Structures are given as C-alpha cells and as structure tokens.
Amino acid sequence: MAKKVVATMQSGIKKDMVKLVIPMVSLKTGAYTFKSKMMTYDEAMSFVDSKKGV
C-alpha cells in the first residue's frame, strides 16, 4: 500500500511555514503583479520588518 502524503509530511522536524505574498507594480503597464514565497515564520517577520520603513 502507498503511504499517504499527509502522514509523511507530519513526521520530522516541524517548522512554522508561511506563504508571503508581495504586491509589485509593473513599470511598463502600472498594473499590480503578485510574487509569492514560502518561508519560515522567522524569515518572514525579518523580511517584513526590513520593509516597514520603505
């Protein structure tokens, strides 16, 4: 029998993963595009903190 994907993903080291969606403005058209990244919670918070002053 094949293993379930859910069962294999739950084993091992757990890290809090978040999906960060970053809106960007196209220079050609002015339309918004979105870029998404999967990263740990700590990496996401440090990224957001670095962009607060911009």
C-alpha positions in Angstrom: 0.0 0.0 0.0 1.2 3.5 -0.8 1.8 5.9 2.1 -0.3 9.0 2.3 1.4 12.3 1.7 -0.2 13.8 4.8 1.3 11.1 7.0 4.8 11.7 5.6 4.6 15.5 5.9 3.7 15.4 9.6 6.7 13.4 10.6 10.1 15.0 11.2 11.0 18.5 12.4 8.2 20.9 12.4 8.7 24.5 11.3 6.1 27.2 11.1 5.9 27.8 7.4 4.0 30.8 6.0 3.3 32.0 2.4 4.3 35.6 1.9 2.5 37.4 -1.0 4.3 40.5 -2.2 2.5 43.0 -4.4 4.6 44.6 -7.1 3.9 47.4 -9.6 4.9 46.7 -13.2 7.0 49.5 -14.6 5.6 49.1 -18.2 1.9 49.0 -17.5 1.4 50.2 -14.0 -0.6 47.0 -13.2 -0.1 45.1 -10.0 1.5 41.7 -10.0 2.0 39.4 -7.1 5.0 37.3 -6.1 4.6 34.6 -3.5 7.3 32.8 -1.4 7.2 30.0 1.1 9.4 30.7 4.1 9.7 30.1 7.8 7.8 32.4 10.2 11.0 34.0 11.5 12.3 34.7 8.0 9.0 36.3 7.0 9.0 38.5 10.1 12.5 39.7 9.5 11.6 40.4 5.8 8.5 42.4 6.8 10.5 44.3 9.5 13.1 45.3 6.9 10.5 46.7 4.5 8.5 48.7 7.1 10.4 52.0 6.6 10.2 51.9 2.8 
